[in-house]
């Protein structure tokens, strides 16, 4: 079962899902943008 299917099934049950991910080599801290939301490793999710 794919991640999207799992999230959809949990949403159908009234649950919300939060994904937890990390970057292995992040840039120096500054302003965050949508461009920062790539090349991340999924650790897991909370429901």
C-alpha positions as CSV (number, residue, x, y, z in Angstrom):
1,X,0.0,0.0,0.0
2,X,1.4,3.4,-0.9
3,X,1.9,6.3,1.5
4,X,-0.8,8.3,-0.3
5,X,-3.3,5.4,0.1
6,X,-2.4,5.0,3.8
7,X,-2.9,8.7,4.4
8,X,-6.2,8.6,2.5
9,X,-7.5,5.7,4.6
10,X,-6.5,7.4,7.8
11,X,-8.2,10.7,6.7
12,X,-11.4,8.7,5.9
13,X,-11.3,7.6,9.5
14,X,-11.1,11.2,10.7
15,X,-7.4,11.2,11.5
16,X,-4.9,13.7,10.4
17,X,-1.3,12.7,9.4
18,X,1.9,14.6,10.0
19,X,5.0,13.4,8.1
20,X,8.4,13.6,9.8
21,X,11.5,14.0,7.5
22,X,15.0,15.4,7.7
23,X,17.7,16.7,5.4
24,X,21.0,15.0,5.5
25,X,23.0,18.2,4.6
26,X,20.9,21.2,5.2
27,X,21.9,24.7,4.1
28,X,22.7,27.3,6.7
29,X,19.6,28.5,8.6
30,X,17.8,31.5,7.2
31,X,14.4,32.0,5.7
32,X,12.7,28.8,4.6
33,X,10.9,28.4,1.3
34,X,9.2,25.7,-0.7
35,X,12.6,25.0,-2.4
36,X,13.8,23.7,1.0
37,X,11.2,20.9,0.9
38,X,13.1,18.5,-1.4
39,X,15.9,16.0,-1.0
40,X,14.5,14.9,2.4
41,X,14.5,11.5,4.0
42,X,11.1,10.4,5.4
43,X,11.5,9.1,8.9
44,X,7.9,8.2,9.4
45,X,4.5,9.7,10.1
46,X,2.2,10.4,13.0
47,X,-1.6,9.8,12.9
